[in-house]
Amino acid sequence: MNAELNRKTAIKEVLPTAFGYIGIGIAFGIVSKAAGLSALQAGLMSLIAYGGSAQFIIVSMLLVHSPIISIITAAFLVNSRMILMSLVTAKYFKNDSMLHNILIGSLLTDESFALAINKLNYTNNKLNFAWFDTANWFAYFIWFFSSVLGALVGNFIENPTNLGIDFALVAMFIGLLYLQMISDKSLKLSLQLLVVVATFILVYLGLIFIPSNLLIIIVTLLGCAVGMVLKHVFF
């Protein structure tokens, strides 16, 4: 990464992240095909719903003929974490138009959010529409084409987990976390490691008591609170 905030730089910097989209997008396409959806339907869902975990849930609920209101509610709960992420990124676009803000918020993903947070370490805490919009659109279309490809090859791959495709997203986030930790010089590495460990513990305990569709939001809020306390009390 570097300090430049233009569309060409955005494509270069989002490209490594896109490999994670390819893996999980193909996996979604395969699952969609197994659930009886066509490649066109899988592609349209990726264009319209555009939420990895939410799309997997939608497909599974369609398969068991769940009521439409239940599907909408489940998808909203799973993707409601985007509200928190949008609140974080919105402050960097106060001087942009409403249309620009809507575009950024509508195409925001976990991956593009993590990429943007890491980018702040190189740009003196600044972001602009051209860079973020390009990163979002690039990821959007990579996800779409990967979903369609997965649906097309779904007849030939019965179980994508045998190929390790399901781990692609996890590996991508591990890489993004590593880059964030080594790039952010404003926080001590020991503090960042403590927050990571605390988050793991919260997730482990949360899986016992909290529904999985709410776990991400609750752990995010608790993790932020723990990090704030550790930073101001011990560091």
Backbone as CSV, one residue per row, in Angstrom:
resi,resn,N_x,N_y,N_z,CA_x,CA_y,CA_z,C_x,C_y,C_z
1,MET,0.825,-1.203,0.000,0.000,0.000,0.000,0.856,1.248,0.000
2,ASN,0.267,2.353,-0.501,0.960,3.639,-0.471,-0.041,4.744,-0.142
3,ALA,0.394,5.985,-0.203,-0.442,7.114,0.213,-1.364,7.613,-0.899
4,GLU,-1.263,7.060,-2.099,-2.086,7.544,-3.212,-3.533,7.081,-3.074
5,LEU,-4.461,7.986,-3.376,-5.889,7.690,-3.291,-6.544,7.937,-4.650
6,ASN,-6.287,7.046,-5.594,-6.892,7.159,-6.916,-7.410,5.794,-7.357
7,ARG,-8.094,5.773,-8.472,-8.749,4.534,-8.916,-7.739,3.454,-9.317
8,LYS,-6.660,3.843,-9.963,-5.646,2.871,-10.371,-5.024,2.195,-9.160
9,THR,-4.719,2.984,-8.139,-4.144,2.430,-6.911,-5.141,1.516,-6.217
10,ALA,-6.404,1.891,-6.237,-7.435,1.088,-5.585,-7.514,-0.316,-6.187
11,ILE,-7.424,-0.401,-7.514,-7.484,-1.709,-8.178,-6.299,-2.581,-7.750
12,LYS,-5.121,-1.976,-7.700,-3.934,-2.735,-7.292,-4.053,-3.234,-5.857
13,GLU,-4.620,-2.399,-4.991,-4.652,-2.740,-3.574,-5.799,-3.681,-3.214
14,VAL,-6.872,-3.660,-3.992,-7.984,-4.550,-3.704,-7.798,-5.908,-4.372
15,LEU,-6.884,-5.996,-5.321,-6.690,-7.239,-6.075,-6.367,-8.439,-5.181
16,PRO,-5.424,-8.340,-4.217,-5.165,-9.501,-3.347,-6.404,-9.927,-2.566
17,THR,-7.191,-8.941,-2.131,-8.419,-9.238,-1.394,-9.415,-9.970,-2.276
18,ALA,-9.395,-9.674,-3.560,-10.354,-10.265,-4.491,-10.218,-11.777,-4.580
19,PHE,-9.034,-12.302,-4.304,-8.862,-13.755,-4.359,-9.733,-14.439,-3.309
20,GLY,-9.943,-13.768,-2.170,-10.856,-14.302,-1.174,-12.287,-14.327,-1.680
21,TYR,-12.677,-13.294,-2.422,-14.004,-13.249,-3.017,-14.183,-14.388,-4.019
22,ILE,-13.148,-14.655,-4.782,-13.248,-15.705,-5.801,-13.538,-17.052,-5.149
23,GLY,-12.773,-17.377,-4.110,-12.956,-18.668,-3.447,-14.336,-18.834,-2.845
24,ILE,-14.748,-17.867,-2.045,-16.038,-17.988,-1.371,-17.185,-17.766,-2.341
25,GLY,-16.970,-16.958,-3.392,-18.003,-16.753,-4.402,-18.288,-18.029,-5.180
26,ILE,-17.232,-18.738,-5.544,-17.407,-20.024,-6.230,-18.133,-21.006,-5.316
27,ALA,-17.758,-21.005,-4.032,-18.423,-21.886,-3.072,-19.912,-21.562,-2.995
28,PHE,-20.250,-20.261,-2.985,-21.668,-19.879,-2.958,-22.388,-20.365,-4.209
29,GLY,-21.750,-20.204,-5.371,-22.361,-20.661,-6.611,-22.624,-22.150,-6.605
30,ILE,-21.681,-22.904,-6.067,-21.837,-24.361,-5.997,-22.996,-24.728,-5.075
31,VAL,-23.058,-24.071,-3.921,-24.143,-24.321,-2.971,-25.492,-23.939,-3.588
32,SER,-25.522,-22.822,-4.303,-26.758,-22.380,-4.949,-27.234,-23.397,-5.975
33,LYS,-26.287,-23.913,-6.747,-26.630,-24.918,-7.752,-27.179,-26.172,-7.092
34,ALA,-26.551,-26.575,-5.991,-27.017,-27.753,-5.271,-28.408,-27.551,-4.687
35,ALA,-28.746,-26.277,-4.401,-30.062,-25.963,-3.839,-31.124,-25.800,-4.913
36,GLY,-30.724,-25.916,-6.176,-31.693,-25.856,-7.263,-31.762,-24.535,-7.998
37,LEU,-30.868,-23.589,-7.672,-30.864,-22.309,-8.373,-30.041,-22.410,-9.650
38,SER,-30.411,-21.636,-10.637,-29.642,-21.591,-11.881,-28.486,-20.610,-11.725
39,ALA,-27.579,-20.615,-12.705,-26.462,-19.670,-12.669,-26.975,-18.237,-12.741
40,LEU,-28.046,-18.004,-13.515,-28.638,-16.675,-13.611,-29.191,-16.232,-12.257
41,GLN,-29.883,-17.119,-11.572,-30.471,-16.782,-10.279,-29.382,-16.524,-9.226
42,ALA,-28.335,-17.333,-9.258,-27.230,-17.124,-8.321,-26.555,-15.788,-8.584
43,GLY,-26.377,-15.462,-9.869,-25.759,-14.194,-10.227,-26.610,-13.002,-9.822
44,LEU,-27.923,-13.102,-10.039,-28.831,-12.020,-9.670,-28.857,-11.812,-8.157
45,MET,-28.788,-12.904,-7.404,-28.764,-12.764,-5.954,-27.501,-12.040,-5.506
46,SER,-26.380,-12.337,-6.162,-25.130,-11.666,-5.814,-25.170,-10.188,-6.172
47,LEU,-25.873,-9.850,-7.247,-25.990,-8.447,-7.649,-26.944,-7.674,-6.754
48,ILE,-28.022,-8.322,-6.322,-29.071,-7.629,-5.588,-28.862,-7.693,-4.078
49,ALA,-28.649,-8.898,-3.556,-28.469,-9.056,-2.105,-27.057,-8.647,-1.683
50,TYR,-26.060,-9.121,-2.406,-24.644,-8.806,-2.189,-24.252,-8.829,-0.709
51,GLY,-24.295,-10.009,-0.155,-23.849,-10.194,1.223,-23.495,-11.649,1.407
52,GLY,-22.219,-11.953,1.450,-21.767,-13.344,1.455,-22.515,-14.243,2.414
53,SER,-22.391,-13.980,3.716,-23.028,-14.842,4.712,-24.548,-14.795,4.576
54,ALA,-25.092,-13.616,4.284,-26.542,-13.484,4.127,-27.036,-14.327,2.950
55,GLN,-26.275,-14.363,1.869,-26.687,-15.127,0.696,-26.701,-16.626,0.988
56,PHE,-25.733,-17.107,1.734,-25.735,-18.521,2.112,-26.977,-18.843,2.942
57,ILE,-27.336,-17.931,3.847,-28.513,-18.140,4.684,-29.782,-18.102,3.844
58,ILE,-29.864,-17.160,2.908,-31.039,-17.059,2.041,-31.251,-18.348,1.264
59,VAL,-30.169,-18.879,0.697,-30.267,-20.114,-0.087,-30.741,-21.268,0.787
60,SER,-30.166,-21.385,1.989,-30.548,-22.492,2.875,-32.002,-22.376,3.320
61,MET,-32.477,-21.135,3.530,-33.863,-20.936,3.955,-34.833,-21.141,2.803
62,LEU,-34.427,-20.783,1.595,-35.256,-21.061,0.425,-35.419,-22.562,0.218
63,LEU,-34.362,-23.285,0.532,-34.363,-24.735,0.334,-35.401,-25.420,1.218
64,VAL,-35.639,-24.865,2.412,-36.621,-25.468,3.335,-37.948,-24.711,3.302
65,HIS,-38.111,-23.828,2.297,-39.369,-23.110,2.071,-39.773,-22.245,3.264
66,SER,-38.816,-21.502,3.799,-39.104,-20.598,4.915,-39.946,-19.424,4.425
67,PRO,-40.751,-18.826,5.310,-41.558,-17.647,4.925,-40.651,-16.494,4.510
68,ILE,-41.122,-15.678,3.592,-40.308,-14.592,3.064,-39.907,-13.604,4.156
69,ILE,-40.812,-13.368,5.123,-40.490,-12.432,6.202,-39.360,-12.970,7.070
70,SER,-39.295,-14.271,7.248,-38.221,-14.889,8.027,-36.883,-14.753,7.305
71,ILE,-36.911,-14.924,5.982,-35.691,-14.798,5.182,-35.172,-13.368,5.234
72,ILE,-36.082,-12.398,5.089,-35.682,-10.984,5.121,-35.106,-10.625,6.483
73,THR,-35.747,-11.087,7.551,-35.285,-10.781,8.903,-33.912,-11.384,9.164
74,ALA,-33.726,-12.628,8.764,-32.445,-13.295,8.981,-31.326,-12.602,8.213
75,ALA,-31.601,-12.231,6.965,-30.589,-11.544,6.156,-30.239,-10.188,6.762
76,PHE,-31.251,-9.479,7.269,-31.002,-8.182,7.896,-30.138,-8.320,9.143
77,LEU,-30.455,-9.291,9.991,-29.701,-9.470,11.232,-28.244,-9.824,10.948
78,VAL,-28.043,-10.689,9.963,-26.680,-11.110,9.641,-25.861,-9.948,9.097
79,ASN,-26.481,-9.116,8.265,-25.745,-8.019,7.625,-25.872,-6.687,8.362
80,SER,-26.527,-6.670,9.511,-26.713,-5.412,10.236,-25.401,-4.843,10.764
81,ARG,-24.361,-5.671,10.798,-23.044,-5.163,11.206,-22.553,-4.078,10.250
82,MET,-23.079,-4.072,9.028,-22.680,-3.051,8.066,-23.082,-1.645,8.515
83,ILE,-24.108,-1.581,9.355,-24.516,-0.285,9.897,-23.384,0.302,10.733
84,LEU,-22.776,-0.547,11.556,-21.665,-0.097,12.394,-20.477,0.325,11.533
85,MET,-20.179,-0.460,10.513,-19.051,-0.146,9.643,-19.290,1.150,8.873
86,SER,-20.527,1.347,8.423,-20.857,2.570,7.688,-20.709,3.802,8.567
87,LEU,-21.064,3.662,9.844,-20.911,4.779,10.771,-19.445,5.167,10.930
88,VAL,-18.570,4.171,10.881,-17.135,4.432,11.017,-16.592,5.149,9.780
89,THR,-16.999,4.683,8.605,-16.443,5.249,7.365,-17.114,6.566,6.958
90,ALA,-18.339,6.808,7.435,-19.096,7.990,6.998,-18.368,9.295,7.312
91,LYS,-17.619,9.323,8.402,-16.965,10.576,8.798,-15.899,11.030,7.805
92,TYR,-15.424,10.116,6.967,-14.410,10.476,5.982,-15.025,11.054,4.709
93,PHE,-16.361,11.058,4.629,-17.040,11.529,3.415,-18.085,12.597,3.738
94,LYS,-17.832,13.374,4.780,-18.768,14.424,5.180,-18.938,15.484,4.097
95,ASN,-17.902,15.718,3.329,-17.954,16.764,2.298,-18.399,16.234,0.937
96,ASP,-18.667,14.943,0.860,-19.127,14.351,-0.394,-20.647,14.437,-0.501
97,SER,-21.154,14.246,-1.699,-22.590,14.313,-1.932,-23.306,13.114,-1.303
98,MET,-24.618,13.233,-1.179,-25.432,12.137,-0.656,-25.307,10.900,-1.541
99,LEU,-25.258,11.106,-2.857,-25.116,9.985,-3.783,-23.825,9.230,-3.526
100,HIS,-22.741,9.953,-3.332,-21.461,9.303,-3.052,-21.536,8.490,-1.767
101,ASN,-22.146,9.040,-0.756,-22.274,8.334,0.519,-23.140,7.083,0.394
102,ILE,-24.214,7.186,-0.402,-25.080,6.025,-0.613,-24.333,4.918,-1.349
103,LEU,-23.552,5.290,-2.355,-22.779,4.307,-3.110,-21.749,3.610,-2.228
104,ILE,-21.058,4.386,-1.414,-20.060,3.798,-0.519,-20.724,2.844,0.466
105,GLY,-21.822,3.304,1.083,-22.495,2.478,2.081,-23.154,1.246,1.499
106,SER,-23.703,1.354,0.292,-24.415,0.230,-0.321,-23.488,-0.903,-0.728
107,LEU,-22.276,-0.581,-1.131,-21.341,-1.605,-1.620,-20.263,-1.949,-0.603
108,LEU,-20.393,-1.415,0.606,-19.408,-1.702,1.652,-19.484,-3.166,2.075
109,THR,-18.331,-3.778,2.252,-18.257,-5.158,2.736,-17.248,-5.243,3.872
110,ASP,-17.220,-6.386,4.526,-16.223,-6.599,5.584,-14.817,-6.381,5.043
111,GLU,-14.589,-6.897,3.834,-13.254,-6.859,3.261,-12.847,-5.453,2.844
112,SER,-13.754,-4.731,2.180,-13.414,-3.374,1.758,-13.277,-2.451,2.971
113,PHE,-14.050,-2.715,4.017,-13.923,-1.941,5.257,-12.550,-2.170,5.877
114,ALA,-12.141,-3.432,5.975,-10.830,-3.747,6.553,-9.711,-3.146,5.711
115,LEU,-9.875,-3.192,4.388,-8.881,-2.617,3.489,-8.778,-1.106,3.701
116,ALA,-9.922,-0.446,3.866,-9.935,1.008,4.070,-9.290,1.400,5.395
117,ILE,-9.586,0.637,6.437,-8.998,0.920,7.750,-7.481,0.780,7.691
118,ASN,-7.017,-0.217,6.946,-5.574,-0.392,6.783,-4.975,0.737,5.944
119,LYS,-5.719,1.199,4.940,-5.259,2.281,4.061,-5.026,3.568,4.849
120,LEU,-5.805,3.799,5.887,-5.674,5.007,6.700,-4.281,5.155,7.297
121,ASN,-3.595,4.047,7.498,-2.244,4.082,8.066,-1.233,4.701,7.111
122,TYR,-1.586,4.797,5.821,-0.659,5.294,4.805,-1.050,6.674,4.264
123,THR,-2.261,7.129,4.602,-2.777,8.354,3.975,-3.008,9.492,4.970
124,ASN,-2.374,9.419,6.110,-2.568,10.441,7.147,-4.040,10.528,7.554
125,ASN,-4.639,9.334,7.702,-6.027,9.220,8.180,-7.039,9.864,7.222
126,LYS,-6.831,9.653,5.905,-7.739,10.215,4.913,-8.196,9.132,3.939
127,LEU,-9.436,9.298,3.453,-9.975,8.462,2.393,-10.704,9.371,1.414
128,ASN,-10.863,8.919,0.168,-11.673,9.701,-0.764,-12.591,8.779,-1.568
129,PHE,-13.544,9.379,-2.253,-14.568,8.613,-2.959,-13.977,7.777,-4.090
130,ALA,-13.066,8.346,-4.873,-12.514,7.639,-6.037,-11.871,6.320,-5.634
131,TRP,-11.066,6.349,-4.579,-10.374,5.131,-4.144,-11.363,4.110,-3.604
132,PHE,-12.242,4.547,-2.690,-13.159,3.620,-2.033,-14.190,3.081,-3.011
133,ASP,-14.706,3.931,-3.879,-15.707,3.508,-4.850,-15.143,2.460,-5.802
134,THR,-13.918,2.660,-6.245,-13.286,1.690,-7.149,-13.079,0.354,-6.465
135,ALA,-12.590,0.391,-5.236,-12.373,-0.851,-4.479,-13.687,-1.602,-4.300
136,ASN,-14.757,-0.875,-3.990,-16.063,-1.504,-3.783,-16.609,-2.127,-5.063
137,TRP,-16.562,-1.377,-6.173,-17.099,-1.892,-7.430,-16.299,-3.078,-7.956
138,PHE,-14.989,-3.019,-7.792,-14.145,-4.131,-8.235,-14.533,-5.405,-7.479
139,ALA,-14.660,-5.280,-6.152,-15.043,-6.430,-5.342,-16.446,-6.920,-5.711
140,TYR,-17.340,-5.999,-5.985,-18.731,-6.322,-6.329,-18.807,-7.215,-7.563
141,PHE,-18.103,-6.834,-8.604,-18.169,-7.605,-9.838,-17.368,-8.910,-9.759
142,ILE,-16.287,-8.901,-8.988,-15.556,-10.155,-8.777,-16.453,-11.160,-8.076
143,TRP,-17.203,-10.696,-7.073,-18.130,-11.572,-6.358,-19.213,-12.104,-7.291
144,PHE,-19.744,-11.242,-8.141,-20.789,-11.638,-9.078,-20.292,-12.717,-10.041
145,PHE,-19.163,-12.457,-10.696,-18.643,-13.412,-11.672,-18.236,-14.733,-11.004
146,SER,-17.719,-14.654,-9.779,-17.335,-15.874,-9.059,-18.559,-16.716,-8.714
147,SER,-19.647,-16.052,-8.344,-20.888,-16.757,-8.033,-21.429,-17.489,-9.258
148,VAL,-21.428,-16.793,-10.381,-21.907,-17.404,-11.624,-21.012,-18.575,-12.023
149,LEU,-19.705,-18.391,-11.907,-18.765,-19.464,-12.242,-18.992,-20.679,-11.355
150,GLY,-19.195,-20.439,-10.061,-19.451,-21.539,-9.141,-20.708,-22.301,-9.497
151,ALA,-21.751,-21.576,-9.892,-23.005,-22.230,-10.278,-22.836,-23.043,-11.555
152,LEU,-22.013,-22.533,-12.477,-21.796,-23.240,-13.746,-21.014,-24.533,-13.553
153,VAL,-20.064,-24.517,-12.625,-19.247,-25.722,-12.400,-19.815,-26.563,-11.266
154,GLY,-20.963,-26.142,-10.725,-21.554,-26.849,-9.594,-21.881,-28.303,-9.869
155,ASN,-22.163,-28.608,-11.125,-22.480,-30.001,-11.472,-21.271,-30.912,-11.384
156,PHE,-20.086,-30.331,-11.364,-18.872,-31.146,-11.387,-18.174,-31.218,-10.023
157,ILE,-18.602,-30.365,-9.085,-17.984,-30.349,-7.754,-19.083,-30.574,-6.720
158,GLU,-19.089,-31.732,-6.109,-20.138,-32.070,-5.160,-19.916,-31.424,-3.802
159,ASN,-18.671,-31.358,-3.367,-18.381,-30.820,-2.036,-17.190,-29.875,-2.099
160,PRO,-17.420,-28.561,-2.105,-16.329,-27.593,-2.236,-15.380,-27.583,-1.039
161,THR,-15.838,-28.072,0.118,-14.980,-28.073,1.301,-13.787,-29.011,1.121
162,ASN,-13.930,-29.999,0.255,-12.811,-30.913,0.000,-11.647,-30.213,-0.678
163,LEU,-11.927,-29.084,-1.329,-10.887,-28.321,-2.019,-10.343,-27.194,-1.155
164,GLY,-10.902,-27.033,0.035,-10.448,-25.972,0.924,-10.967,-24.602,0.538
165,ILE,-11.960,-24.546,-0.349,-12.488,-23.257,-0.806,-13.106,-22.475,0.338
166,ASP,-13.724,-23.201,1.282,-14.409,-22.527,2.378,-13.453,-21.784,3.298
167,PHE,-12.138,-22.103,3.212,-11.155,-21.440,4.075,-10.596,-20.170,3.444
168,ALA,-10.940,-19.918,2.198,-10.370,-18.768,1.486,-10.683,-17.458,2.194
169,LEU,-11.919,-17.303,2.641,-12.322,-16.054,3.300,-11.605,-15.878,4.629
170,VAL,-11.475,-16.969,5.369,-10.769,-16.911,6.659,-9.317,-16.506,6.449
171,ALA,-8.681,-17.119,5.468,-7.276,-16.798,5.177,-7.116,-15.342,4.782
172,MET,-8.077,-14.808,4.015,-8.000,-13.422,3.584,-8.072,-12.484,4.787
173,PHE,-8.968,-12.765,5.727,-9.097,-11.907,6.901,-7.875,-12.000,7.808
174,ILE,-7.277,-13.164,7.888,-6.042,-13.292,8.661,-4.962,-12.397,8.067
175,GLY,-4.885,-12.389,6.732,-3.908,-11.531,6.063,-4.175,-10.058,6.298
176,LEU,-5.447,-9.656,6.231,-5.803,-8.261,6.467,-5.518,-7.845,7.910
177,LEU,-5.787,-8.747,8.844,-5.506,-8.454,10.249,-4.010,-8.274,10.467
178,TYR,-3.215,-9.144,9.858,-1.762,-9.043,9.990,-1.255,-7.716,9.439
179,LEU,-1.740,-7.331,8.264,-1.308,-6.067,7.659,-1.698,-4.874,8.526
180,GLN,-2.897,-4.941,9.107,-3.345,-3.855,9.964,-2.451,-3.723,11.201
181,MET,-2.086,-4.841,11.781,-1.302,-4.819,13.016,0.120,-4.321,12.792
182,ILE,0.715,-4.675,11.661,2.092,-4.236,11.425,2.156,-2.822,10.855
183,SER,1.012,-2.324,10.332,1.019,-1.002,9.698,0.646,0.120,10.656
184,ASP,-0.205,-0.186,11.629,-0.701,0.846,12.540,0.338,1.112,13.631
185,LYS,1.100,2.175,13.460,2.151,2.518,14.419,1.621,3.337,15.599
186,SER,0.338,3.724,15.540,-0.219,4.534,16.615,-0.591,3.698,17.837
187,LEU,-0.686,2.387,17.650,-1.024,1.487,18.757,0.098,0.483,18.974
188,LYS,0.391,0.200,20.229,1.426,-0.778,20.540,0.978,-2.171,20.106
189,LEU,1.932,-2.954,19.621,1.614,-4.300,19.156,1.045,-5.154,20.277
190,SER,1.564,-4.966,21.491,1.064,-5.736,22.630,-0.413,-5.456,22.890
191,LEU,-0.831,-4.202,22.721,-2.239,-3.847,22.896,-3.093,-4.528,21.834
192,GLN,-2.632,-4.494,20.604,-3.390,-5.110,19.513,-3.530,-6.614,19.727
193,LEU,-2.468,-7.258,20.183,-2.522,-8.695,20.444,-3.497,-9.017,21.573
194,LEU,-3.505,-8.175,22.607,-4.441,-8.382,23.717,-5.891,-8.279,23.245
195,VAL,-6.163,-7.311,22.382,-7.520,-7.152,21.854,-7.910,-8.358,21.000
196,VAL,-6.971,-8.857,20.206,-7.245,-10.040,19.381,-7.574,-11.239,20.267
197,VAL,-6.770,-11.452,21.308,-7.013,-12.569,22.230,-8.356,-12.397,22.929
198,ALA,-8.639,-11.181,23.385,-9.915,-10.913,24.053,-11.086,-11.185,23.120
199,THR,-10.929,-10.832,21.841,-11.989,-11.071,20.865,-12.229,-12.564,20.664
200,PHE,-11.149,-13.326,20.596,-11.280,-14.784,20.471,-12.046,-15.364,21.659
201,ILE,-11.727,-14.890,22.847,-12.397,-15.381,24.049,-13.879,-15.018,24.025
202,LEU,-14.175,-13.779,23.610,-15.564,-13.336,23.535,-16.364,-14.165,22.526
203,VAL,-15.738,-14.461,21.390,-16.411,-15.282,20.379,-16.668,-16.686,20.924
204,TYR,-15.663,-17.252,21.583,-15.795,-18.612,22.132,-16.929,-18.689,23.153
205,LEU,-16.943,-17.724,24.062,-17.994,-17.705,25.075,-19.346,-17.343,24.461
206,GLY,-19.315,-16.436,23.487,-20.557,-16.018,22.859,-21.263,-17.126,22.109
207,LEU,-20.481,-18.029,21.518,-21.075,-19.147,20.788,-21.918,-20.041,21.689
208,ILE,-21.652,-19.980,22.982,-22.395,-20.805,23.935,-23.752,-20.193,24.265
209,PHE,-23.782,-18.851,24.358,-24.974,-18.183,24.868,-25.732,-17.339,23.844
210,ILE,-25.081,-16.932,22.767,-25.673,-15.946,21.855,-25.953,-16.572,20.492
211,PRO,-27.113,-16.296,19.903,-27.402,-16.788,18.544,-26.341,-16.299,17.564
212,SER,-25.945,-17.147,16.636,-24.849,-16.821,15.726,-25.122,-15.588,14.885
213,ASN,-26.405,-15.307,14.566,-26.700,-14.158,13.725,-26.549,-12.832,14.466
214,LEU,-26.464,-12.885,15.798,-26.246,-11.678,16.590,-24.829,-11.593,17.146
215,LEU,-24.112,-12.701,17.046,-22.806,-12.796,17.694,-21.816,-11.754,17.189
216,ILE,-21.762,-11.556,15.877,-20.784,-10.634,15.296,-20.992,-9.219,15.818
217,ILE,-22.257,-8.778,15.857,-22.547,-7.420,16.317,-22.175,-7.248,17.782
218,ILE,-22.590,-8.199,18.607,-22.340,-8.095,20.049,-20.855,-8.156,20.357
219,VAL,-20.146,-9.072,19.719,-18.707,-9.193,19.952,-17.970,-7.962,19.442
220,THR,-18.435,-7.396,18.339,-17.825,-6.163,17.818,-17.919,-5.041,18.843
221,LEU,-19.108,-4.847,19.405,-19.309,-3.795,20.399,-18.497,-4.064,21.669
222,LEU,-18.531,-5.307,22.147,-17.777,-5.653,23.355,-16.278,-5.561,23.110
223,GLY,-15.841,-5.999,21.920,-14.417,-5.929,21.587,-13.914,-4.500,21.557
224,CYS,-14.722,-3.600,20.995,-14.351,-2.174,20.973,-14.254,-1.624,22.389
225,ALA,-15.204,-2.017,23.241,-15.197,-1.548,24.630,-13.965,-2.059,25.378
226,VAL,-13.644,-3.330,25.179,-12.459,-3.905,25.822,-11.195,-3.208,25.343
227,GLY,-11.099,-2.982,24.037,-9.930,-2.298,23.498,-9.781,-0.891,24.045
228,MET,-10.886,-0.180,24.165,-10.851,1.180,24.695,-10.384,1.193,26.150
229,VAL,-10.904,0.262,26.936,-10.508,0.189,28.350,-9.025,-0.158,28.481
230,LEU,-8.586,-1.153,27.716,-7.172,-1.554,27.776,-6.254,-0.403,27.384
231,LYS,-6.650,0.317,26.325,-5.815,1.417,25.830,-5.687,2.547,26.865
232,HIS,-6.805,2.950,27.449,-6.796,4.115,28.332,-6.374,3.784,29.757
233,VAL,-6.530,2.549,30.179,-6.175,2.181,31.556,-4.756,1.647,31.655
234,PHE,-4.350,0.838,30.672,-3.050,0.149,30.783,-2.012,0.653,29.797
235,PHE,-2.410,1.399,28.775,-1.448,1.842,27.767,-1.477,3.369,27.590
